Amino acid sequence: MKKTMTRLMVLAVVALLASTLAACKKEEAPKVEAKPPMSAPTTDDRQAWVDYLNDVVPRNMGGITNQPYVYFLPAEDTADFQEQYNRLLIKAQTDVGRGIITGNMLAYASPASSQMADLVVASFDGVPADSMKGVRVLFIGDPADNERVKAAVEPAGVNYVFIDTSKQ
């Protein structure tokens, strides 16, 4: 009688587990088709750029799981552009100077690509060679600025990614 009772309990547990697993498989979220990447804004509209960055930055995380550092500079004709540039430069220099560790990403973008490139170059000035291995740097801008940004950041050992806003 004891053996029969034990067997019945084991069978009940197995049946319960099987039905639970079957229910879990049915509750899987339906697959959602990936949206196509957004094109870079062709205007200086700040909200359009924010929307674009919210699309392009996650698409370029490539295994980075930490929240990215995103640096955005508005268009040059913004009323307080120079003040914003100066504040962002101080923040970027402080972040980079403090040290960015493996598994992080720095993303830089602006409709004022040349000024953003200046900011990146200034931020990486004096960074020790190979001190940022495993860090991804994403520069979103004009091809004319690509090589000087690349030359400024690669000595630090970063994984450099360039997104050409003119081809989108």
PAZAPA-4460 file (N, C-alpha, C; in steps of 0.05 Angstrom, whole numbers, plus 32768, in hexadecimal, padded with zeros to 4 digits):
% residues 168
    n_x    n_y    n_z   ca_x   ca_y   ca_z    c_x    c_y    c_z   seq   type   mol
   8010   7FE8   8000   8000   8000   8000   8012   8019   8000     1      M     A
   8027   8019   8010   8039   8030   8012   8047   8035   7FF7     2      K     A
   804F   801F   7FEA   805C   8022   7FCF   8049   802D   7FBB     3      K     A
   8031   8024   7FBB   801D   802E   7FA9   8017   804B   7FAD     4      T     A
   8015   8054   7FC6   8010   806F   7FCC   8028   8081   7FC3     5      M     A
   8040   8078   7FC7   8058   8087   7FBF   8059   8089   7FA1     6      T     A
   8052   8074   7F93   8052   8074   7F76   803D   8088   7F6B     7      R     A
   8026   8088   7F78   8011   809A   7F6F   8019   80B7   7F73     8      L     A
   8027   80BD   7F89   8030   80D8   7F8F   8045   80E0   7F7B     9      M     A
   8057   80CE   7F74   806C   80D4   7F61   8060   80DA   7F45    10      V     A
   804C   80C9   7F3D   803E   80CD   7F24   802F   80E8   7F24    11      L     A
   8023   80EF   7F3A   8015   8109   7F3C   8028   8120   7F39    12      A     A
   803F   811F   7F45   8053   8134   7F43   805D   8136   7F26    13      V     A
   8063   811F   7F1A   806C   811F   7EFE   8057   812B   7EEC    14      V     A
   803E   8124   7EF0   8028   812E   7EDF   8025   814D   7EE3    15      A     A
   8028   8156   7EFC   8026   8172   7F02   803D   8181   7EF4    16      L     A
   8055   8177   7EF6   806C   8184   7EE8   8068   8185   7ECA    17      L     A
   805E   816F   7EBF   805A   816E   7EA2   8045   8182   7E99    18      A     A
   8030   8185   7EA8   801B   8198   7EA1   8025   81B5   7EA4    19      S     A
   8036   81B9   7EB9   8041   81D4   7EBD   8054   81DC   7EA6    20      T     A
   8065   81C9   7E9E   8076   81CF   7E88   8067   81D4   7E6E    21      L     A
   8052   81C5   7E69   8042   81CA   7E51   8035   81E5   7E52    22      A     A
   802B   81ED   7E69   801F   8208   7E6C   8033   821E   7E67    23      A     A
   804C   821A   7E71   8061   822E   7E6E   8067   8232   7E50    24      C     A
   8068   821C   7E41   806E   821E   7E25   8058   822D   7E16    25      K     A
   803F   822A   7E1F   8029   8238   7E12   8029   8255   7E18    26      K     A
   8035   825E   7E2F   8035   827A   7E37   804C   8289   7E2B    27      E     A
   805D   827D   7E1B   8073   828C   7E0F   8069   82A3   7DFF    28      E     A
   8077   82B9   7E01   806E   82D1   7DF2   8070   82CD   7DD4    29      A     A
   805C   82D7   7DC6   805E   82D4   7DA9   8075   82E4   7D9E    30      P     A
   8081   82D9   7D89   8098   82E6   7D7D   8090   82FF   7D6E    31      K     A
   809E   8314   7D74   8098   832E   7D67   80AD   8333   7D52    32      V     A
   80A4   833A   7D3B   80B8   8340   7D26   80C8   8359   7D2D    33      E     A
   80E2   8358   7D28   80F3   836F   7D2E   80EC   8386   7D1B    34      A     A
   80EC   839D   7D27   80E7   83B5   7D16   8100   83BB   7D07    35      K     A
   80FD   83C6   7CEF   8115   83CE   7CE0   8123   83E6   7CEE    36      P     A
   813D   83E9   7CEB   814B   83FF   7CF8   8140   841A   7CEE    37      P     A
   8140   842D   7D00   8138   8448   7CF9   814F   8455   7CE9    38      M     A
   8147   8468   7CD9   815B   8478   7CCB   8163   8490   7CDC    39      S     A
   817B   8499   7CD9   8184   84B0   7CE8   8173   84C8   7CE0    40      A     A
   816D   84DA   7CF3   815D   84F2   7CEC   816C   8503   7CD8    41      P     A
   815D   8510   7CC7   8169   8522   7CB3   8166   853F   7CBC    42      T     A
   815A   8543   7CD4   8156   855E   7CDF   8164   855F   7CFA    43      T     A
   8163   8576   7D06   816F   857A   7D20   815B   8576   7D37    44      D     A
   8143   856B   7D31   812E   8567   7D45   8138   8555   7D5B    45      D     A
   8139   8560   7D73   8144   8551   7D8A   8134   8537   7D8F    46      R     A
   811A   8538   7D8E   810A   8520   7D94   810F   850A   7D7F    47      Q     A
   8112   8512   7D66   8118   84FE   7D51   8133   84F1   7D57    48      A     A
   8146   8500   7D60   8160   84F4   7D67   815E   84E2   7D7F    49      W     A
   814F   84EA   7D93   814B   84D9   7DAB   813E   84BE   7DA3    50      V     A
   8129   84C0   7D92   811C   84A7   7D88   8130   8496   7D79    51      D     A
   8140   84A2   7D68   8154   8494   7D58   8168   8486   7D6B    52      Y     A
   8172   8494   7D7F   8185   8489   7D91   8179   8472   7DA1    53      L     A
   815F   8474   7DA8   8152   845F   7DB7   814F   8446   7DA5    54      N     A
   8152   8449   7D8B   8151   8432   7D79   816D   8427   7D73    55      D     A
   8180   8439   7D6C   819A   8431   7D63   81AD   8427   7D79    56      V     A
   81AC   8433   7D90   81BE   842B   7DA6   81B9   840E   7DAE    57      V     A
   81A0   8406   7DB5   819C   83EA   7DBC   81A3   83D6   7DA7    58      P     A
   81A0   83DE   7D8D   81A7   83CC   7D77   81C5   83C7   7D75    59      R     A
   81D5   83D8   7D82   81F2   83D6   7D80   81FF   83CF   7D9B    60      N     A
   81EF   83C5   7DAD   81FA   83BD   7DC7   820C   83A4   7DC4    61      M     A
   8206   8392   7DB3   8217   837B   7DAD   8222   836C   7DC5    62      G     A
   8210   8364   7DD7   8219   8355   7DEF   821E   8367   7E07    63      G     A
   821D   8381   7E04   8220   8393   7E1B   8206   8392   7E2B    64      I     A
   8209   838C   7E45   81F1   838A   7E55   81ED   83A1   7E68    65      T     A
   8201   83B1   7E6C   81FE   83C9   7E7D   81F1   83E0   7E6F    66      N     A
   81E4   83F1   7E7E   81D8   8409   7E72   81ED   8419   7E64    67      Q     A
   81E9   8421   7E4B   81FE   8430   7E3C   81FF   844D   7E46    68      P     A
   8217   8458   7E43   821A   8475   7E47   8214   8482   7E2C    69      Y     A
   81FF   8492   7E2B   81F7   849F   7E11   81FC   84BD   7E14    70      V     A
   820B   84C8   7E01   8212   84E4   7E00   8205   84F0   7DE7    71      Y     A
   81F3   8503   7DEB   81E5   8510   7DD4   81E9   852E   7DD6    72      F     A
   81F1   8539   7DC0   81F5   8556   7DBE   81E1   8560   7DA9    73      L     A
   81D2   8576   7DB0   81BE   8580   7D9D   81CC   858E   7D85    74      P     A
   81BB   8598   7D74   81C5   85A7   7D5C   81D3   85C0   7D65    75      A     A
   81E5   85C9   7D54   81F5   85E1   7D59   81E4   85FA   7D5C    76      E     A
   81CD   85FB   7D4F   81BD   8614   7D51   81AB   8615   7D69    77      D     A
   81AE   8601   7D7B   819F   8602   7D95   81AA   8619   7DA5    78      T     A
   8197   8627   7DB2   819D   8640   7DC0   81B5   863E   7DD3    79      A     A
   81B7   8629   7DE3   81CC   8627   7DF6   81E0   8610   7DEF    80      D     A
   81E5   860D   7DD5   81F5   85F7   7DCB   8210   85F6   7DD9    81      F     A
   821F   860D   7DDB   8239   860C   7DE7   8238   8604   7E04    82      Q     A
   8224   860C   7E13   8221   8604   7E2F   821D   85E6   7E30    83      E     A
   820B   85DC   7E1F   8206   85BF   7E1F   821F   85AF   7E17    84      Q     A
   822D   85B9   7E04   8246   85AC   7DFB   8259   85AB   7E13    85      Y     A
   825D   85C2   7E21   8270   85C2   7E37   8268   85AF   7E4D    86      N     A
   824F   85AF   7E54   8245   859C   7E69   8249   857F   7E61    87      R     A
   8242   8579   7E48   8245   855D   7E3F   8263   8555   7E3D    88      L     A
   8274   8568   7E35   8290   8562   7E34   829B   855B   7E50    89      L     A
   8293   856B   7E64   829C   8566   7E80   8292   854A   7E89    90      I     A
   8279   8544   7E83   826E   852A   7E8B   827D   8513   7E7D    91      K     A
   8281   8516   7E63   828E   8501   7E54   82AB   84FD   7E5D    92      A     A
   82B9   8513   7E62   82D5   8511   7E6C   82D6   8505   7E88    93      Q     A
   82C3   850C   7E98   82C1   8500   7EB3   82BC   84E2   7EB2    94      T     A
   82A9   84DA   7EA2   82A2   84BD   7E9F   82BA   84AE   7E95    95      D     A
   82C6   84B7   7E7F   82DC   84A9   7E72   82F5   84AA   7E85    96      V     A
   82FA   84C0   7E91   8310   84C3   7EA3   830E   84B1   7EBC    97      G     A
   82F6   84AD   7EC5   82F0   849C   7EDC   82F7   847F   7ED5    98      R     A
   82F3   8478   7EBC   82F9   845D   7EB3   82DF   844E   7EAC    99      G     A
   82DD   8444   7E95   82C6   8434   7E8C   82D0   8417   7E8A   100      I     A
   82C1   8405   7E97   82CA   83EA   7E98   82BD   83D8   7E83   101      I     A
   82C9   83C1   7E7F   82BF   83AE   7E6B   82A1   83A9   7E6F   102      T     A
   8293   83A7   7E59   8277   83A1   7E59   8266   83BA   7E58   103      G     A
   8272   83D1   7E53   8263   83EA   7E51   8265   83F5   7E35   104      N     A
   8252   8407   7E2E   8252   8414   7E14   824F   8432   7E17   105      M     A
   825E   8441   7E08   825C   845E   7E06   8251   8464   7DEA   106      L     A
   823B   8472   7DE8   822F   8479   7DCF   822E   8498   7DCC   107      A     A
   8238   84A2   7DB6   823A   84BE   7DB0   822B   84C5   7D97   108      Y     A
   8219   84D9   7D98   8209   84E0   7D80   8201   84FD   7D81   109      A     A
   81FE   8509   7D69   81F5   8525   7D68   81F0   852C   7D4B   110      S     A
   81DD   853E   7D47   81DA   854A   7D2C   81F3   855C   7D26   111      P     A
   8201   8564   7D3B   821A   8573   7D38   8231   855F   7D3A   112      A     A
   8234   854E   7D26   8247   8538   7D27   8264   8541   7D2C   113      S     A
   826C   8556   7D1F   8288   8560   7D22   828E   8568   7D3F   114      S     A
   827A   8576   7D4C   827E   857E   7D68   827E   8566   7D7A   115      Q     A
   826D   8552   7D74   826D   853A   7D84   8287   852B   7D81   116      M     A
   8292   852B   7D69   82AC   851E   7D65   82C2   852D   7D76   117      A     A
   82C0   8548   7D76   82D3   8557   7D87   82D1   854F   7DA4   118      D     A
   82B8   854B   7DAD   82B3   8543   7DC9   82BF   8528   7DCF   119      L     A
   82BB   8515   7DBD   82C6   84FA   7DC1   82E5   84FB   7DC2   120      V     A
   82F1   8509   7DAF   830E   850B   7DAF   8318   8517   7DC8   121      V     A
   830B   852D   7DD2   8314   853A   7DEB   8310   8527   7E03   122      A     A
   82FA   8518   7E03   82F5   8506   7E19   8309   84EF   7E1C   123      S     A
   8314   84E6   7E05   8327   84D0   7E05   8344   84DA   7E07   124      F     A
   8348   84F3   7E07   8363   84FE   7E09   8370   84F5   7E24   125      D     A
   8386   84E8   7E23   8394   84DF   7E3B   838B   84C5   7E47   126      G     A
   8378   84B7   7E3A   8370   849D   7E44   8386   8489   7E3E   127      V     A
   838F   847A   7E53   83A5   8467   7E4F   839E   8452   7E3A   128      P     A
   83B2   8449   7E2C   83AF   8435   7E17   83A4   841B   7E23   129      A     A
   8392   840F   7E15   8386   83F5   7E1C   8378   83F5   7E38   130      D     A
   8370   840C   7E41   8363   840D   7E5C   8345   8409   7E5B   131      S     A
   833A   8406   7E42   831D   8403   7E40   8316   83EB   7E2E   132      M     A
   8325   83D6   7E31   831F   83BD   7E22   8304   83B3   7E2A   133      K     A
   82F5   83AA   7E17   82DA   839F   7E1C   82C5   83B4   7E1E   134      G     A
   82CC   83CD   7E18   82B9   83E3   7E17   82B2   83E9   7DFA   135      V     A
   8299   83EE   7DF4   8291   83F5   7DD9   828C   8413   7DD8   136      R     A
   8297   841F   7DC3   8291   843C   7DBD   8282   843D   7DA3   137      V     A
   826B   8449   7DA4   825A   844C   7D8D   8259   846A   7D86   138      L     A
   8263   8470   7D6E   8262   848C   7D64   824E   848D   7D4D   139      F     A
   823A   849E   7D50   8224   84A0   7D3D   8228   84BC   7D30   140      I     A
   8230   84BD   7D17   8235   84D7   7D0B   823D   84D6   7CEE   141      G     A
   824A   84EB   7CE5   8253   84EE   7CC9   826D   84DF   7CC4   142      D     A
   826F   84D3   7CAC   8288   84C5   7CA5   82A1   84D7   7CA7   143      P     A
   829E   84F1   7CA3   82B5   8503   7CA4   82C2   8503   7CC0   144      A     A
   82B2   84FC   7CD4   82BC   84FC   7CF0   82C5   84E1   7CFA   145      D     A
   82BF   84CC   7CEB   82C4   84B1   7CF3   82E1   84AB   7CFA   146      N     A
   82F3   84B1   7CE8   830F   84AA   7CEB   831D   84B8   7D03   147      E     A
   8316   84D1   7D08   8323   84DE   7D1F   8318   84D4   7D39   148      R     A
   82FE   84CD   7D3A   82F3   84C1   7D53   8300   84A6   7D57   149      V     A
   8301   8496   7D42   830D   847C   7D44   832A   847E   7D4E   150      K     A
   8339   8490   7D43   8355   8494   7D4B   8358   849C   7D68   151      A     A
   8344   84AA   7D72   8345   84B4   7D8E   833D   849E   7DA2   152      A     A
   832B   848C   7D9A   8321   8479   7DAE   832E   845D   7DAD   153      V     A
   8337   8455   7D95   8342   843A   7D93   835B   8434   7DA3   154      E     A
   836D   8448   7DA8   8384   8442   7DBA   837C   8438   7DD6   155      P     A
   8364   8440   7DDF   835A   8438   7DF9   8352   841A   7DF9   156      A     A
   8352   840E   7DE2   834B   83F2   7DE0   832D   83EC   7DDD   157      G     A
   831E   8400   7DD6   8301   83FC   7DD4   82F9   83EE   7DBA   158      V     A
   82E1   83E4   7DBA   82D5   83D9   7DA1   82C5   83F0   7D95   159      N     A
   82D0   83FC   7D80   82C4   8414   7D73   82B0   840C   7D5E   160      Y     A
   8298   8419   7D5F   8283   8414   7D4B   827A   842F   7D41   161      V     A
   827A   8432   7D26   8271   844B   7D1A   8257   8447   7D0B   162      F     A
   8244   8459   7D10   822A   8459   7D02   8229   8472   7CF1   163      I     A
   8228   846E   7CD7   8228   8484   7CC3   820B   848F   7CC0   164      D     A
   8207   84A7   7CCA   81EC   84B3   7CC8   81E6   84BD   7CAC   165      T     A
   81FA   84BF   7C9B   81F4   84C9   7C80   81EA   84B4   7C6D   166      S     A
   81EC   849B   7C74   81E3   8485   7C62   81C8   847A   7C69   167      K     A
   81BB   8485   7C7C   81A2   8478   7C84   818A   8484   7C79   168      Q     A
***
